[in-house]
């Protein structure tokens, strides 16, 4: 199997996943937990540890921003 074929399989998988399931706060928590600590801040200047220890209020706000973005722009674009 060549690289192009593998890329197509992953594309189909991710399209199916993104278009059949709704994002939950648990999904967001899991994604945050899986990120590595002790890394430099991103271009936004926010360190991961601030997000990890931001509590439920921050988590809920992040969830709303992501959910709203998906609804406004269509999940297929991601």
PyMOL commands that set and color helices and strands:
alter all, ss='L'
color gray80, all
select helices_A, chain A and resi 3-20+25-33+48-52+55-73+75-77
alter helices_A, ss='H'
color red, helices_A
deselect
rebuild
show_as cartoon
